[in-house]
Amino acid sequence: MDARAPRRRMRVITIANQKGGVGKTTTAINLATALAAVGKETLLIDLDPQGNASTGLGIDRDEREVSSYDVLVEAASITEAAMATAVPNLSIIPSTLDLLGLEMEIAGAAGRAYRLRDALHFHTEENPLFDFVLVDCPPSLNLLTVNAMAAADSILVPLQCEFFALEGLSQLLQTVEQVRDTLNPALDLHGIVLTMYDGRNNLAAQVVNDVRSYMGKHVYDTIIPRNVRVSEAPSFGKPAILYDMKCPGSQAYIRLASEVIQRERRLEVA
């Protein structure tokens, strides 16, 4: 790296919700793709043992020779684990089923909650290649999610437009507060993105109103609609934005990326 060049400012955003089926991985894949599409060097770290983010970006299981597991057991660096994808400017550290045993494997290790943070810190000091790092978490509050939160500058929460949305959000925000108090004092709530919105459903509209009343400015203006094309895309190993850029879901994720960048710019000047 040229010592005279300005240092890259790498921002780490963890995408988390302990509830499954809320569009978390879909958001991770398509937000990462949209950020890359506007020229931001982006890394997606798949921390879910199911590996859906990896599959959704076309990374076959037999291609995952180095994975997020290797990073967390300190067998590989961020640079060694990152793989190029079919999307320009977007790399991924894929997931494998080895992550299922990680919690027991490092249960007694000192600093076990900081494995991802330390790997990212080393990467930043040595050769910061990325503008954004997005971390896709499993749908549970386990050691993997704690690592992701401990490493993050901020949390992005996908929230499905359904009846129990606020109840689940309250539980997650309590966890974020605990992580802030014990592991990562700088952790911030980047924003809440409402997903799977069906405008024909009166309940969905009520949920939007309730979440906006409860969380105010933390809720992004962009709402991600229910969209068949977005649901189809992972089976083709593509982000929806590549599969059908003009569909409503893809357009929503492009707008969400713009909001994320705008919020980051406000942080830079604050």
C-alpha positions in Angstrom: 0.0 0.0 0.0 1.3 3.5 -0.9 2.2 5.2 2.3 1.2 8.6 0.7 -2.2 7.4 -0.2 -5.1 8.3 2.1 -6.0 5.4 4.5 -9.2 3.6 3.6 -11.9 4.1 6.3 -13.4 0.7 6.8 -16.9 0.5 8.3 -18.2 -2.8 9.8 -22.0 -3.3 9.9 -23.4 -6.4 11.4 -26.8 -7.5 10.1 -28.6 -9.2 12.9 -32.0 -10.4 14.2 -32.4 -13.4 16.5 -35.6 -14.3 14.7 -35.4 -16.3 11.5 -37.3 -15.6 8.3 -37.1 -11.8 8.4 -35.0 -11.3 5.3 -31.7 -11.0 7.1 -29.6 -12.9 4.6 -31.5 -11.5 1.6 -30.7 -8.0 3.0 -27.0 -8.9 3.5 -26.6 -10.2 0.0 -28.5 -7.4 -1.8 -27.2 -4.5 0.3 -23.6 -5.7 -0.2 -24.3 -5.9 -3.9 -25.8 -2.5 -4.1 -22.9 -0.9 -2.2 -20.4 -2.7 -4.5 -22.4 -1.5 -7.5 -21.7 2.2 -6.6 -18.0 1.5 -6.3 -17.6 0.7 -2.7 -15.2 -2.1 -2.1 -17.4 -4.4 0.0 -16.8 -7.6 2.0 -19.6 -9.9 3.2 -18.7 -12.2 6.0 -21.0 -15.2 6.3 -21.2 -16.2 10.0 -24.3 -18.5 9.6 -23.5 -22.2 9.6 -26.3 -22.7 7.0 -24.2 -20.7 4.6 -27.2 -19.2 2.7 -25.3 -15.9 2.0 -22.5 -17.9 0.4 -24.9 -20.0 -1.7 -26.9 -16.9 -2.7 -23.7 -15.4 -4.1 -23.0 -18.5 -6.1 -20.2 -20.0 -3.9 -20.5 -23.8 -4.1 -19.7 -25.7 -0.9 -16.7 -27.5 -2.5 -15.2 -24.0 -3.3 -15.1 -23.0 0.4 -11.6 -24.1 1.1 -11.0 -21.2 3.6 -14.0 -19.9 5.5 -15.2 -17.7 8.4 -14.5 -20.7 10.7 -10.8 -20.5 9.8 -10.8 -16.8 10.6 -12.5 -17.4 14.0 -10.1 -20.2 15.0 -7.2 -17.9 13.9 -6.1 -20.2 11.1 -6.5 -17.6 8.4 -6.5 -13.9 8.0 -9.3 -11.8 6.5 -7.3 -11.4 3.3 -6.6 -15.1 3.0 -10.3 -16.0 3.5 -11.9 -13.4 1.2 -13.1 -14.7 -2.1 -14.1 -12.7 -5.2 -17.7 -13.1 -6.3 -19.3 -12.5 -9.7 -20.2 -9.0 -8.5 -17.4 -6.4 -9.2 -16.1 -4.9 -5.9 -17.8 -7.6 -3.8 -15.9 -10.3 -1.9 -17.2 -12.9 0.5 -15.8 -14.9 3.4 -18.0 -18.0 3.0 -19.5 -20.1 5.8 -19.2 -23.9 6.4 -20.8 -26.3 8.8 -17.6 -26.2 10.9 -19.1 -23.1 12.5 -21.6 -25.4 14.3 -18.9 -26.7 16.6 -17.1 -23.4 17.1 -18.8 -22.4 20.4 -17.7 -25.6 22.1 -14.3 -25.5 20.5 -13.3 -22.1 21.9 -15.6 -22.0 24.9 -12.7 -21.7 27.3 -10.5 -19.5 25.2 -9.5 -16.1 26.4 -11.0 -13.3 24.2 -13.3 -15.7 22.4 -15.9 -12.9 21.8 -13.2 -10.8 20.1 -12.0 -13.3 17.4 -13.6 -11.5 14.5 -12.8 -8.0 15.9 -9.1 -8.9 16.2 -9.0 -10.3 12.7 -10.6 -7.2 11.2 -8.3 -4.9 13.3 -5.3 -6.8 12.0 -6.6 -6.4 8.4 -7.2 -2.7 8.9 -3.7 -2.2 10.2 -2.0 -4.2 7.5 -3.9 -3.6 4.3 -7.4 -2.2 4.5 -8.9 -3.3 1.2 -12.6 -2.6 2.0 -14.9 0.4 2.5 -17.7 -1.7 4.0 -17.7 -5.0 5.8 -21.2 -6.6 6.3 -21.6 -9.5 8.6 -24.5 -11.9 8.2 -25.4 -13.5 11.5 -27.2 -16.7 12.4 -30.8 -16.3 13.6 -29.8 -16.7 17.2 -27.9 -14.8 19.9 -25.0 -17.2 20.2 -21.2 -16.7 20.3 -21.1 -16.1 16.5 -23.6 -13.2 16.8 -21.7 -11.9 19.8 -18.5 -11.9 17.8 -20.2 -10.0 15.0 -21.5 -7.4 17.4 -18.2 -7.0 19.3 -16.5 -6.4 15.9 -19.1 -4.0 14.5 -19.2 -0.2 14.3 -23.0 -0.5 14.0 -25.9 -2.9 13.8 -28.5 -3.0 11.0 -31.7 -4.8 11.9 -34.1 -6.3 9.3 -37.6 -6.4 10.7 -40.4 -8.2 9.1 -43.7 -6.4 8.9 -45.6 -8.8 11.1 -47.6 -8.8 14.4 -44.7 -9.7 16.8 -42.1 -7.4 15.2 -41.8 -5.0 18.1 -41.5 -7.8 20.6 -38.6 -9.4 18.8 -37.0 -5.9 18.3 -37.1 -5.2 22.0 -35.2 -8.4 22.8 -32.5 -7.6 20.2 -32.0 -4.1 21.4 -31.5 -5.4 24.9 -28.8 -7.7 23.6 -27.2 -4.8 21.7 -27.2 -2.8 25.0 -25.6 -5.6 26.9 -22.8 -5.9 24.2 -22.3 -2.2 24.4 -22.0 -2.3 28.2 -19.6 -5.3 28.3 -17.7 -5.8 25.0 -18.1 -2.9 22.5 -18.8 0.6 24.0 -18.8 2.2 20.5 -21.5 -0.1 19.1 -24.3 1.9 17.5 -27.6 1.2 15.9 -27.2 2.0 12.3 -30.8 1.5 11.4 -33.9 -0.7 11.2 -35.1 -1.8 7.7 -38.7 -3.0 7.4 -38.9 -6.1 5.2 -41.5 -8.3 3.5 -44.0 -5.4 3.3 -47.3 -6.2 1.6 -49.2 -3.1 0.8 -52.5 -5.1 0.5 -52.2 -6.1 4.2 -53.6 -3.6 6.7 -51.6 -5.2 9.5 -48.3 -4.5 7.6 -49.1 -0.8 7.4 -49.9 -0.8 11.1 -46.6 -2.4 11.9 -44.8 0.2 9.9 -46.5 3.0 11.8 -45.9 1.3 15.2 -42.1 0.8 14.5 -41.7 4.3 13.2 -43.5 5.7 16.3 -41.3 3.5 18.6 -37.9 3.9 16.9 -38.2 7.2 15.1 -35.2 8.3 13.1 -33.6 4.8 13.5 -36.0 3.4 10.9 -34.8 3.8 7.3 -37.2 5.5 4.9 -36.8 2.6 2.5 -39.2 -0.4 3.0 -38.4 -3.7 1.3 -41.5 -5.2 -0.3 -42.5 -8.8 -0.7 -41.2 -9.7 -4.2 -41.2 -13.0 -6.0 -38.1 -12.1 -8.0 -36.1 -11.5 -4.8 -37.2 -14.9 -3.5 -36.2 -16.6 -6.7 -32.8 -15.1 -7.1 -30.9 -17.3 -4.5 -31.8 -20.5 -6.3 -29.8 -19.1 -9.3 -26.8 -18.2 -7.1 -27.4 -14.5 -7.8 -28.3 -11.4 -5.8 -31.7 -10.1 -6.8 -30.0 -7.0 -8.1 -28.2 -9.1 -10.7 -31.1 -11.5 -11.3 -33.6 -8.7 -12.0 -32.4 -5.2 -11.3 -35.7 -3.6 -12.2 -38.0 -5.5 -9.9 -39.4 -3.6 -6.9 -37.3 -5.5 -4.4 -34.0 -4.8 -6.2 -34.9 -1.1 -6.5 -35.6 -1.0 -2.8 -32.2 -2.4 -1.9 -30.5 0.1 -4.2 -32.4 2.9 -2.3 -31.4 1.3 1.0 -27.7 1.3 0.0 -28.0 5.0 -0.7 -29.5 5.6 2.7 -26.7 3.6 4.4 -24.1 5.7 2.5 -25.8 9.0 3.5 -25.9 8.0 7.1 -22.2 7.1 7.0 -21.4 10.5 5.4 -23.2 12.3 8.3 -21.1 10.3 10.8 -17.9 11.3 9.0 -18.7 15.0 9.4 -20.2 14.7 12.9 
